[in-house]
Amino acid sequence: MYKKLILLLVFCSVISMQLSATTGVNMEDEPASLEANKLCFSCHANSIYQYENEFTGKIDRKAMNPNFIYDTADFYRGVHRHFACTDCHSPDYESFPHASELRLEEMYQCIDCHGGDPTYAQFNFEAIEEEFHKSVHSTRHDESFNCWMCHNPHSYRTMTHGNNKISEIVEYHNQTCISCHDNYSVKFQRISDTLKPALEIIHEFLPNFELHFSAVRCIECHTGSKDTMWVAHNILPKENAVKKCVECHSNSTMLISKLYKYQNIEARKNRGTFNAVLLNEAYVIGANRNIYLNIVSAILFGLTLIGVAVHVFFRIKKK
């Protein structure tokens, strides 16, 4: 018992050190390129844009391609909030109409900017890149399947490095998966010409589909455990996905090295390390057991049975 407590405290200490690693992005100050981006967002934040037609001298109003409409609130909540549009896109976009060849511009990948930079070492971009290339997202698709297929650079947030609740992390991460794997998804049709069954049908083996999707992330079951990875990126073939209840609902639940490591951090921030250990809210049927509580429960149950037996005995005797 003491060994387990010592290991748990050591684990807490390690995570506490990791807790000091935040997003590395100043989320308090005004975005550095707020004024510079207004020109781009004057069109790309709206469903309708207008411009002066040089040939007719009139003002034309056009419908914006939905794929090129960006929510400014989402952008300025994201990790790239201090970027100017032209930090990633060609400066030639500042003139309108945009040159048609700009649509063929090759976009940066995460590793292009963050790879090998000690400033971002805490995020393990190289390890993420390595894990991704083992994933079915990489092995079963060509190079067009990249970071941006799942993570929108115009709104991406590092949910697990902030002060977000577990429920918020689950919702945000699962929405990333659902945005492609939901039936009739435009993103899914970019890489496949087939239609998938509804997610409820694919996961019909789950006793309560909606409850599972609101409580745990897709990657809990669809990736392997790797403690060095803050968020797993090696998506396994569907045949290797976790389907056994006992993998989560047991004393050795795999969730302790996955989703609950964020919950442990959240609890320590709110209640302190010792209270978090004693009052952990991470409850999964079959996973949260305490030998002393089990003994106390057994004793109480036994006393109850004895009490009932004694009561029945005297009732019969009085007859």
C-alpha positions in Angstrom: 0.0 0.0 0.0 2.8 2.4 1.0 4.6 1.6 -2.3 1.6 2.6 -4.3 1.2 5.8 -2.3 4.9 6.7 -2.9 4.6 6.0 -6.6 1.5 8.1 -6.8 3.2 11.0 -5.1 6.2 10.7 -7.4 3.8 10.7 -10.4 2.1 13.8 -9.0 5.5 15.6 -8.6 6.5 14.8 -12.2 3.2 16.1 -13.5 3.5 19.2 -11.3 6.8 20.0 -13.0 5.1 19.6 -16.4 2.3 21.9 -15.2 4.6 24.8 -15.4 4.8 24.3 -19.1 1.9 26.4 -20.5 0.9 27.2 -24.0 3.9 29.6 -24.3 1.5 32.1 -26.0 0.6 35.4 -24.3 -3.2 35.1 -24.2 -3.7 38.3 -22.1 -2.3 41.1 -24.3 -4.0 42.4 -27.5 -3.0 40.3 -30.5 0.2 41.7 -32.0 -1.1 41.8 -35.6 -4.7 42.8 -34.9 -4.6 45.9 -37.2 -2.5 44.2 -39.9 -5.1 41.3 -40.2 -8.2 43.5 -40.5 -7.8 43.8 -44.2 -7.9 40.0 -44.7 -10.7 39.5 -42.2 -12.8 42.2 -43.8 -13.5 39.5 -46.4 -12.6 36.2 -44.9 -14.6 36.7 -41.7 -17.8 37.2 -43.6 -20.1 35.1 -45.9 -20.4 38.1 -48.3 -17.5 40.3 -49.5 -17.4 43.2 -51.8 -14.9 44.9 -54.0 -14.7 47.5 -56.7 -14.8 46.0 -60.2 -12.1 47.8 -62.2 -13.8 47.0 -65.5 -17.3 48.2 -64.7 -16.5 50.7 -62.0 -19.2 49.2 -59.8 -19.1 47.6 -56.4 -19.6 43.8 -56.7 -20.9 41.7 -53.9 -19.9 38.0 -53.9 -20.5 35.0 -51.7 -17.3 33.8 -49.9 -16.3 30.2 -50.3 -17.3 28.6 -47.0 -13.9 26.9 -46.7 -12.3 30.3 -46.6 -14.4 31.8 -43.9 -12.7 32.2 -40.5 -14.1 33.2 -37.2 -12.0 36.0 -35.8 -12.9 35.1 -32.2 -11.7 31.6 -32.7 -8.5 32.8 -34.4 -7.6 35.2 -31.5 -8.3 32.4 -29.0 -5.9 30.1 -30.8 -2.2 29.6 -30.4 -1.4 31.6 -33.5 -3.3 34.7 -32.3 -0.3 37.0 -32.6 0.5 36.0 -36.2 -0.1 38.2 -39.2 -1.8 36.4 -42.1 1.2 37.0 -44.2 3.5 35.2 -41.7 2.2 32.0 -43.2 0.6 33.2 -46.5 2.3 35.0 -49.4 2.5 38.8 -49.1 0.9 38.8 -52.6 -2.4 38.1 -50.9 -2.4 41.7 -49.8 -3.5 42.8 -53.3 -6.9 42.0 -54.7 -8.1 40.2 -56.9 -5.7 37.5 -55.6 -3.5 36.0 -58.3 -4.9 32.6 -59.2 -1.6 30.7 -58.8 -1.6 31.6 -55.1 -4.1 28.9 -54.5 -1.3 26.4 -55.3 0.9 27.8 -52.6 2.4 25.0 -50.4 1.4 25.4 -46.8 3.7 25.1 -43.8 3.5 22.1 -41.6 3.9 22.2 -37.8 7.4 20.8 -37.9 8.5 23.4 -40.4 8.3 26.1 -37.8 8.5 24.2 -34.5 10.9 21.4 -35.3 14.3 21.7 -33.7 13.4 24.9 -31.8 14.3 24.6 -28.1 11.5 27.2 -27.4 8.9 24.6 -28.2 10.8 21.5 -26.9 8.2 21.0 -24.2 5.6 20.2 -26.9 7.6 17.3 -28.4 6.9 18.2 -32.0 9.5 15.7 -33.3 8.0 12.9 -31.3 4.5 13.8 -32.5 5.8 13.8 -36.1 7.3 10.3 -35.5 4.1 9.0 -33.9 2.0 10.4 -36.7 4.0 8.6 -39.4 3.2 5.3 -37.6 -0.5 6.2 -37.6 -3.1 4.9 -40.1 -3.6 8.5 -40.9 -0.1 8.5 -42.5 0.4 4.9 -43.6 -2.9 4.6 -45.4 -2.9 8.0 -47.1 -0.5 10.1 -49.1 1.3 13.2 -48.1 -1.8 15.3 -48.5 -2.9 14.0 -45.2 -1.1 16.4 -42.9 -1.5 18.2 -39.6 -4.1 20.5 -41.0 -6.5 17.7 -41.8 -7.2 17.5 -38.1 -5.9 20.7 -36.6 -7.1 24.0 -38.1 -4.2 26.5 -37.9 -6.7 29.4 -37.8 -8.3 28.2 -34.6 -6.1 25.5 -32.9 -5.9 25.6 -29.1 -3.6 23.6 -26.9 -6.4 22.3 -24.6 -4.2 20.1 -22.4 -1.6 22.8 -21.6 -4.1 25.4 -20.3 -6.6 25.7 -17.5 -9.4 23.7 -19.3 -11.7 21.3 -17.5 -11.6 17.6 -18.4 -15.1 17.9 -20.0 -13.8 20.7 -22.2 -10.8 18.7 -23.3 -13.0 15.7 -24.2 -15.4 17.8 -26.2 -12.7 19.7 -28.1 -10.6 16.6 -28.9 -13.6 14.5 -29.9 -15.0 17.3 -32.1 -11.7 17.1 -34.0 -12.3 13.5 -34.8 -16.0 13.8 -35.4 -15.5 16.7 -37.9 -14.0 14.1 -40.3 -15.4 10.8 -39.2 -19.0 11.9 -39.0 -21.0 10.7 -41.9 -21.3 13.0 -44.9 -18.3 14.9 -43.7 -16.7 17.1 -46.5 -13.3 16.5 -44.9 -13.8 12.7 -45.1 -14.8 12.9 -48.7 -11.5 14.6 -49.5 -9.7 11.3 -48.8 -12.4 8.7 -49.6 -15.2 8.2 -52.0 -17.1 5.9 -49.7 -19.7 6.6 -47.0 -19.2 5.3 -43.5 -21.9 3.9 -41.2 -23.0 6.3 -38.5 -20.8 6.4 -35.5 -23.5 5.0 -33.3 -23.6 1.9 -35.5 -19.8 1.5 -35.6 -19.8 1.7 -31.7 -22.9 -0.3 -31.1 -20.9 -2.6 -28.8 -20.8 0.2 -26.2 -23.5 0.0 -23.6 -24.1 3.8 -23.7 -22.6 5.4 -26.8 -23.5 9.0 -25.9 -22.2 8.8 -22.4 -18.9 7.3 -23.5 -18.4 10.1 -26.1 -19.1 12.8 -23.5 -16.8 11.3 -20.9 -13.7 10.0 -22.7 -11.9 10.9 -25.9 -11.8 8.8 -29.1 -8.0 8.6 -28.8 -8.4 6.8 -25.4 -9.4 3.6 -27.3 -7.9 4.3 -30.7 -4.3 4.9 -29.7 -1.7 3.1 -27.7 -0.5 4.2 -24.3 2.8 6.2 -24.3 3.5 8.2 -21.2 6.0 10.5 -22.9 3.3 11.8 -25.3 1.1 14.5 -23.9 -1.5 13.7 -26.6 -1.3 10.5 -28.5 -1.0 10.7 -32.3 -0.4 7.1 -33.3 -3.9 6.2 -34.4 -4.2 2.4 -34.5 -6.0 0.3 -37.1 -9.6 -0.2 -36.1 -8.9 -3.9 -35.4 -6.6 -2.9 -32.6 -8.9 -0.5 -30.9 -9.8 -1.1 -27.3 -13.2 -3.0 -27.0 -12.8 -4.7 -23.7 -14.6 -3.0 -20.8 -12.0 -4.2 -18.3 -9.3 -2.0 -20.1 -10.9 1.0 -18.5 -13.2 -0.4 -15.8 -10.6 -2.1 -13.6 -7.9 -1.2 -11.0 -5.3 -1.0 -13.7 -7.4 1.3 -15.9 -5.5 2.6 -18.9 -7.2 6.0 -18.4 -4.7 6.8 -15.6 -2.0 7.3 -18.2 -4.2 9.0 -20.7 -7.2 11.3 -19.9 -6.9 11.3 -16.1 -3.4 12.7 -16.1 -5.0 16.0 -17.0 -7.7 15.5 -14.4 -5.0 14.9 -11.7 -3.4 18.2 -12.7 -6.7 20.0 -12.5 -7.4 18.6 -9.1 -4.0 19.6 -7.7 -4.4 23.1 -9.0 -7.8 23.4 -7.2 -7.2 21.4 -4.0 -3.5 20.8 -3.6 -1.5 17.6 -4.2 -2.5 15.7 -1.0 -6.2 16.5 -1.2 -6.2 15.6 -4.9 -4.8 12.2 -4.1 -7.5 11.6 -1.4 -10.4 13.2 -3.2 -9.8 12.4 -6.8 -13.0 12.8 -8.8 -11.9 10.5 -11.6 -14.6 7.8 -11.1 -15.0 4.9 -13.4 -17.0 1.8 -12.4 -14.6 -0.9 -11.5 -11.5 1.3 -11.5 -11.8 3.3 -8.3 -11.3 0.8 -5.5 -9.8 1.2 -2.0 -9.0 -1.9 0.0 -9.9 -0.3 3.3 -13.2 0.9 2.1 -13.9 -2.6 0.8 -13.2 -4.0 4.2 -15.4 -1.4 6.0 -18.1 -2.0 3.4 -17.9 -5.8 4.0 -18.0 -5.3 7.8 -21.1 -3.0 7.6 -22.8 -5.5 5.2 -22.0 -8.3 7.6 -23.3 -6.4 10.6 -26.5 -5.6 8.7 -27.1 -9.3 7.9 -26.5 -10.1 11.6 -28.9 -7.4 12.7 -31.6 -8.7 10.3 -30.9 -12.3 11.5 -31.2 -11.3 15.2 -34.4 -9.4 14.5 -35.9 -12.4 12.7 -34.8 -14.7 15.5 -36.6 -12.7 18.2 -39.7 -12.2 16.1 -40.0 -15.9 15.6 -39.2 -16.6 19.3 -42.0 -14.2 20.5 -44.5 -16.2 18.4 
